[in-house]
Amino acid sequence: MEYVLQTENLTKVFGKKPAVRQVKLNVKKGDIYGFIGKNGAGKTTLIRMAAGLASPSEGTIHLFESNDLDEQRKKVGTMIENPAVYPHLTAKQNLTNYCYLLGLDPKEHVEPMLQFVGLTDTGKKKAKNFSLGMKQRLAIGIALLNNPEFLMLDEPINGLDPTGIKEIREMILKLNKEKSITILISSHILGELSKIATRYGVINDGCMIDEFTKEELEERCTQALEIKVDDLKRSEEIIRKLGITDYKVLDENKLRMQTNIERAGEINTELAKSGVMVMSSTVVGMDLEDYFMNLMELKNNQIK
């Protein structure tokens, strides 16, 4: 599996305060990587180090599985913190200026990019008069001028209204699917990230807590019926007789099933009729926000 960004023991200390602490992060080619954390968790600091805008105190960074970061960063586009646009210039003038800075021909790049980010109709309107969503789309357009293979977006939907969020979300999906761009998007807005991310990394207080795929997250958050019994083997026989085969054995006396939850009463009755003692029968699971909050609290307690 090819990786576009990997860090190992990555650490950044400001004064005596660590902002990022021994972070191991892995972004695979083709991912939309949702980088999740509260404000001040260390997301921006890590992205700045990956982009070459800050130097690590410790640890290593690999881009495209190479440690030649200067060369590999030519294939990376970034939008970090506030949109980096010239407020007194139009969208077209902004893109033109950045083309000159990158050594690109504006005639080849500006109009197609205006069209892609949906700013062809802004005309002579200056960027300072744009909505936040328009500024974000322009900043993403600037980050895309060098045709990057990897795009890092720091809080691109923060502060946007529902329409602006939808526009950015659709753009990210289009970049990933149609242009095969790997994307790291940092955010604390969990509901929106869950609509687009294929893989997640959770950071809190500078520490990487966990990494997991979209499928793993869905499994962890999906409601399930957990039944604790005194005779596991006999319970499995009864459950299979009821036509239920998609269950998991969690330990020597506990079963979990993510379907047939509505049949809990019937299952418990049949088990009892067959002489199995049902010690507990519980529907477990939580929503996305609860899962992340519990995850951060649990891991923080372990770290302490």
PyMOL commands that set and color helices and strands:
alter all, ss='L'
color gray80, all
select helices_A, chain A and resi 43-51+69-75+91-102+106-116+127-129+132-144+162-178+190-193+214-221+232-241+261-273+288-303
alter helices_A, ss='H'
color red, helices_A
select strands_A, chain A and resi 3-14+17-28+32-36+58-63+76-79+150-154+182-187+199-204+207-213+224-229+247-251+254-257+278-284
alter strands_A, ss='S'
color yellow, strands_A
deselect
rebuild
show_as cartoon
